[in-house]
Amino acid sequence: MTATEPHRDPAGEEPDGPASAPGPQPTLLEQMGGPMGFVYSAVPVVVFVAANAFLSLTSTIIVSAAVGLAITGYRLLRGERFSLAAGGLLGLALAVGIVALTGSARDFFVVGIWMYLAAFVVALGSVLARRPLSGVVWNLVHGNTHDWLADRRVVRAHDVATLATAAVSGARFGVQQWLYVSEETGWLGIARIAMGWPLTILAALVVVWAWRRSSKLLLPSA
């Protein structure tokens, strides 16, 4: 072997070559649990509403909790992140706990309804205060060192993104609060599913657009 000849291992390969490129980054949908994430979040709601139509409230709670535990165990066995697998179970536990305390099946949805109102108020308030929440979070993620409020294009993009999230939360609260007051438990379940992940993805896409625009305008390497 001469001094200029590259080193080769016995198999004839060149181990000193460039490192392999990193694999593809997970998409937004994959970060949310993938298509099955929609199913996992919808099943406990469907089970609760269906069981409540035929069983006593106590039996409905037991069946719903059992299904939630089974789904969580299945997701953990499949190797999903604990935060994704257990997050839904915590929400389900809180919902059925409130139902057990109040004795009203419609209270299964009450926490989510008021969380929608809180999210709407916070998002809209941040835009009115000229500190759109999407931009605040973007700046924090990027070291909290960028004067993003000085660029009208960036602020405008985050206004749009934050207003999109406010619109989604406001629509969810308005529809589901009306159904709650009307004691339409079955329709509450339908509304929770129909206005859940699909609207979340739409709002998230707008936020991603605003973040990418901000990075392009404010980060030299973006």
DODRENPA-255641 format. One record per residue: x, y, z of N, C-alpha, C in turn. Coordinates in steps of 0.05 Angstrom, whole numbers, padded with zeros to 5 digits, always signed. Layout:
# residues N
XYZXYZXYZ...
END
This chain:
# residues 222
+00017-00024+00000+00000+00000+00000+00018+00025+00000+00014+00043-00018+00030+00067-00020+00019+00088+00000+00035+00110+00003+00028+00131+00022+00003+00146+00013-00002+00146-00012-00025+00161-00022-00050+00144-00025-00048+00118-00021-00071+00101-00024-00088+00101+00001-00114+00105-00002-00131+00105+00022-00132+00079+00036-00135+00080+00062-00137+00056+00078-00163+00041+00073-00161+00015+00069-00185-00001+00065-00185-00024+00085-00209-00031+00094-00211-00054+00112-00210-00079+00095-00209-00103+00109-00206-00128+00094-00228-00132+00073-00251-00121+00078-00273-00125+00059-00272-00107+00035-00251-00089+00035-00248-00071+00012-00264-00046+00014-00276-00040+00038-00292-00016+00041-00275+00007+00053-00283+00031+00051-00269+00054+00060-00283+00065+00084-00275+00058+00109-00289+00067+00133-00285+00097+00138-00265+00109+00125-00259+00137+00131-00275+00156+00114-00295+00146+00100-00310+00164+00082-00329+00182+00098-00344+00198+00084-00362+00217+00098-00384+00203+00113-00393+00215+00135-00414+00203+00151-00440+00203+00136-00456+00183+00142-00481+00181+00128-00499+00204+00136-00517+00212+00118-00535+00234+00123-00556+00226+00144-00564+00245+00161-00584+00238+00180-00611+00231+00167-00626+00215+00181-00652+00206+00170-00671+00229+00168-00694+00226+00155-00713+00247+00152-00726+00254+00178-00731+00280+00182-00744+00290+00206-00773+00282+00207-00784+00276+00230-00812+00269+00232-00830+00292+00224-00851+00286+00210-00870+00306+00201-00887+00315+00225-00902+00337+00220-00920+00347+00241-00940+00326+00249-00951+00312+00230-00970+00291+00236-00958+00269+00253-00933+00261+00246-00920+00240+00262-00914+00250+00290-00907+00275+00294-00902+00285+00321-00928+00286+00338-00951+00286+00325-00976+00286+00339-00986+00257+00344-00971+00237+00336-00979+00210+00340-00987+00195+00315-00985+00209+00292-00992+00196+00267-01022+00193+00264-01031+00181+00241-01060+00178+00237-01074+00163+00259-01060+00143+00271-01072+00128+00293-01076+00145+00318-01062+00168+00320-01066+00186+00343-01094+00196+00343-01106+00200+00320-01134+00209+00319-01152+00187+00330-01147+00163+00322-01163+00141+00331-01161+00137+00361-01136+00138+00372-01132+00134+00401-01147+00156+00417-01147+00180+00407-01160+00202+00422-01191+00200+00419-01201+00189+00397-01229+00188+00392-01243+00165+00406-01229+00142+00409-01241+00118+00419-01253+00122+00447-01239+00133+00467-01251+00137+00494-01276+00153+00493-01277+00174+00476-01301+00191+00474-01324+00174+00463-01319+00159+00442-01340+00143+00430-01350+00122+00450-01331+00109+00464-01339+00089+00483-01356+00101+00505-01348+00124+00515-01363+00137+00537-01392+00143+00528-01395+00156+00505-01421+00163+00496-01438+00139+00490-01426+00118+00477-01441+00094+00471-01449+00079+00496-01431+00076+00515-01437+00062+00539-01458+00076+00556-01457+00103+00556-01476+00118+00572-01504+00115+00561-01507+00108+00536-01534+00104+00524-01546+00078+00534-01530+00058+00543-01541+00032+00550-01535+00024+00579-01515+00036+00591-01507+00027+00618-01512+00049+00639-01509+00041+00664-01511+00060+00685-01486+00078+00684-01487+00101+00698-01464+00119+00697-01439+00106+00709-01443+00091+00731-01420+00077+00743-01407+00058+00724-01423+00042+00710-01413+00023+00691-01400+00037+00667-01411+00059+00659-01399+00075+00637-01371+00084+00645-01368+00094+00669-01342+00103+00678-01322+00080+00679-01330+00057+00689-01312+00034+00690-01304+00025+00662-01323+00023+00644-01317+00015+00617-01298+00035+00603-01303+00060+00607-01286+00081+00594-01258+00080+00605-01255+00077+00631-01229+00076+00644-01214+00051+00634-01228+00029+00632-01215+00004+00623-01205+00007+00595-01221+00019+00578-01212+00023+00550-01188+00042+00548-01189+00063+00565-01166+00081+00565-01140+00068+00574-01142+00051+00594-01119+00036+00604-01109+00017+00582-01127+00004+00569-01119-00015+00548-01105-00001+00525-01116+00022+00517-01103+00037+00495-01075+00046+00503-01073+00056+00527-01047+00066+00537-01026+00043+00538-01034+00020+00548-01017-00003+00549-01008-00012+00522-01027-00012+00503-01021-00020+00476-01000-00002+00463-01004+00024+00467-00986+00044+00455-00958+00042+00467-00956+00037+00493-00930+00033+00506-00916+00008+00496-00931-00013+00492-00920-00038+00481-00909-00034+00453-00922-00016+00438-00913-00011+00411-00888+00008+00410-00880+00017+00434-00856+00033+00435-00861+00063+00432-00885+00072+00434-00890+00101+00432-00880+00116+00456-00874+00142+00452-00865+00158+00474-00885+00159+00497-00875+00159+00521-00893+00158+00545-00911+00182+00545-00901+00205+00538-00917+00229+00538-00941+00227+00520-00937+00215+00496-00959+00211+00478-00979+00190+00488-00968+00168+00497-00985+00146+00506-01001+00152+00531-00988+00165+00550-01002+00170+00576-01017+00196+00577-01012+00214+00558-01025+00240+00559-01055+00237+00557-01065+00221+00539-01093+00217+00536-01106+00204+00560-01091+00186+00573-01102+00173+00597-01106+00192+00620-01088+00211+00623-01091+00231+00644-01115+00249+00640-01120+00256+00615-01144+00272+00608-01169+00256+00613-01168+00231+00606-01192+00213+00610-01197+00210+00640-01176+00206+00656-01179+00203+00685-01192+00227+00697-01184+00251+00688-01196+00276+00699-01225+00278+00691-01231+00271+00666-01258+00274+00657-01277+00255+00672-01270+00229+00674-01287+00210+00688-01288+00216+00718-01267+00228+00729-01267+00235+00757-01288+00257+00763-01290+00276+00745-01310+00297+00748-01338+00286+00745-01341+00268+00726-01368+00255+00723-01375+00240+00748-01356+00226+00760-01362+00211+00784-01370+00230+00807-01358+00253+00808-01364+00272+00829-01392+00286+00825-01398+00293+00800-01423+00308+00795-01446+00291+00789-01441+00266+00779-01463+00248+00772-01477+00256+00746-01464+00272+00730-01475+00281+00704-01457+00272+00681-01467+00257+00662-01451+00247+00640-01440+00270+00623-01455+00292+00620-01445+00313+00603-01420+00327+00614-01415+00323+00640-01391+00336+00652-01365+00321+00643-01368+00300+00628-01345+00287+00616-01330+00307+00598-01345+00327+00588-01333+00346+00568-01327+00373+00580-01333+00377+00606-01333+00404+00616-01304+00416+00618-01285+00399+00625-01257+00409+00627-01247+00419+00599-01252+00403+00579-01243+00410+00552-01257+00436+00543-01283+00439+00549-01297+00463+00540-01285+00488+00552-01279+00488+00578-01268+00512+00590-01239+00516+00584-01225+00495+00577-01197+00498+00567-01197+00512+00540-01218+00506+00523-01220+00520+00498-01224+00550+00502-01241+00557+00521-01246+00585+00527-01220+00599+00536-01206+00586+00554-01181+00597+00564-01161+00601+00542-01158+00581+00524-01140+00583+00502-01148+00606+00483-01174+00610+00479-01183+00631+00462-01176+00659+00473-01181+00662+00499-01176+00688+00513-01146+00694+00512-01129+00674+00518-01100+00679+00518-01090+00686+00491-01099+00671+00470-01089+00676+00443-01098+00703+00433-01124+00709+00436-01134+00735+00426-01122+00758+00442-01119+00755+00468-01107+00776+00485-01079+00782+00477-01064+00761+00469-01036+00766+00462-01034+00782+00436-01053+00778+00417-01053+00793+00393-01061+00822+00398-01081+00826+00415-01089+00853+00422-01067+00869+00437-01051+00854+00452-01029+00866+00466-01004+00870+00449-01006+00863+00423-00984+00865+00404-00961+00846+00412-00967+00824+00424-00947+00804+00431-00959+00777+00423-00964+00772+00397-00977+00747+00389-00962+00723+00400-00978+00705+00412-00966+00682+00426-00948+00665+00409-00955+00661+00384-00938+00646+00366-00910+00657+00364-00908+00684+00362-00882+00697+00360-00866+00695+00386-00880+00698+00409-00867+00696+00435-00854+00669+00438-00869+00648+00431-00858+00621+00433-00835+00616+00414-00838+00626+00389-00816+00624+00369-00791+00636+00380-00793+00660+00391-00769+00674+00401-00756+00659+00424-00773+00648+00442-00762+00632+00464-00747+00608+00455-00758+00594+00435-00745+00570+00424-00719+00577+00411-00716+00601+00401-00692+00610+00387-00674+00628+00404-00675+00623+00430-00657+00636+00448-00666+00663+00460-00690+00671+00452-00702+00696+00463-00684+00720+00458-00670+00720+00435-00650+00742+00429-00657+00758+00404-00679+00752+00391-00686+00765+00366-00706+00788+00370-00701+00809+00357-00720+00832+00358-00742+00828+00337-00758+00808+00341-00778+00800+00321-00800+00820+00320-00805+00835+00341-00827+00854+00341-00821+00879+00324-00796+00882+00317-00788+00905+00300-00794+00899+00270-00799+00875+00263-00804+00868+00235-00834+00863+00231-00847+00882+00217-00876+00880+00214-00884+00855+00199-00868+00845+00181-00875+00821+00166-00876+00797+00185-00857+00796+00203-00857+00774+00223-00880+00776+00242-00885+00800+00252-00908+00804+00270-00934+00797+00257-00937+00805+00232-00961+00799+00217-00966+00769+00214-00944+00755+00208-00946+00726+00205-00955+00713+00231-00944+00722+00253-00951+00711+00279-00979+00720+00288-00988+00743+00279-01015+00751+00285-01034+00732+00271-01029+00725+00246-01046+00706+00231-01046+00679+00245-01022+00669+00252-01021+00643+00265-01035+00642+00292-01031+00663+00308-01044+00663+00334-01074+00667+00332-01083+00683+00313-01112+00686+00308-01124+00660+00298-01109+00644+00283-01119+00618+00274-01124+00600+00298-01105+00599+00316-01109+00583+00340-01132+00593+00357-01135+00620+00358-01157+00632+00374-01184+00624+00361-01185+00625+00334-01210+00618+00320-01218+00589+00325-01199+00571+00324-01205+00543+00330-01215+00539+00358-01201+00551+00377-01210+00548+00405-01237+00561+00410-01241+00585+00398-01267+00598+00401-01290+00582+00389-01285+00571+00366-01306+00555+00353-01313+00530+00370-01292+00517+00380-01297+00493+00397-01313+00501+00421-01305+00522+00434-01320+00531+00459-01349+00537+00452-01353+00554+00432-01380+00562+00425-01399+00539+00420-01390+00521+00403-01407+00498+00395-01412+00479+00418-01390+00472+00432-01393+00452+00453-01406+00463+00478-01402+00488+00484-01416+00500+00507-01446+00501+00502-01454+00507+00477-01482+00507+00470-01494+00479+00473-01480+00459+00464-01489+00431+00467-01490+00423+00496-01470+00432+00512-01469+00426+00540-01494+00437+00555-01500+00462+00549-01523+00475+00562-01549+00461+00553-01549+00452+00528-01573+00438+00518-01574+00409+00527-01554+00400+00542-01553+00373+00553-01553+00352+00530-01539+00358+00509-01537+00339+00486-01511+00324+00488-01510+00304+00506-01485+00289+00511-01475+00275+00486-01493+00262+00471-01485+00248+00447-01473+00267+00426-01486+00289+00422-01476+00309+00402-01450+00322+00412-01447+00323+00438-01421+00333+00449-01398+00315+00441-01403+00289+00442-01383+00270+00434-01376+00273+00405-01397+00276+00388-01392+00280+00359-01376+00306+00354-01384+00327+00367-01371+00353+00363-01342+00351+00373-01337+00338+00395-01310+00336+00405-01291+00322+00385-01301+00301+00372-01285+00286+00353-01282+00303+00327-01304+00313+00316-01304+00328+00291-01287+00353+00293-01287+00366+00316-01272+00391+00319-01246+00388+00333-01237+00362+00335-01212+00357+00350-01188+00359+00332-01176+00336+00326-01151+00335+00312-01152+00348+00284-01173+00346+00269-01173+00360+00243-01168+00390+00245-01182+00403+00263-01178+00432+00267-01150+00438+00279-01141+00420+00296-01115+00423+00308-01093+00424+00286-01095+00406+00267-01076+00404+00246-01077+00429+00228-01101+00439+00222-01103+00463+00206-01090+00487+00220-01095+00490+00246-01083+00512+00260-01052+00509+00262-01044+00484+00267-01015+00478+00269-01000+00484+00243-01013+00479+00220-01001+00485+00194-00996+00515+00191-01015+00531+00201-01012+00560+00199-00989+00569+00217-00987+00557+00241-00965+00564+00259-00938+00557+00247-00937+00533+00235-00912+00524+00222-00904+00544+00200-00923+00553+00185-00918+00573+00164-00906+00598+00176-00917+00608+00198-00908+00632+00211-00879+00628+00222-00874+00605+00233-00848+00600+00244-00827+00598+00222-00833+00585+00200-00814+00584+00178-00809+00611+00166-00830+00628+00164-00826+00655+00153-00808+00671+00172-00812+00668+00198-00796+00683+00217-00767+00674+00215-00763+00648+00213-00735+00638+00211-00722+00648+00186-00737+00648+00164-00725+00657+00139-00717+00687+00140-00733+00703+00154-00728+00732+00155-00708+00740+00176-00706+00725+00198-00690+00733+00221-00666+00716+00226-00665+00692+00216-00642+00675+00221-00624+00673+00196-00600+00682+00198-00582+00683+00175-00579+00656+00161-00578+00635+00176-00573+00608+00164-00598+00594+00155-00621+00606+00160-00646+00592+00153-00652+00593+00123
END
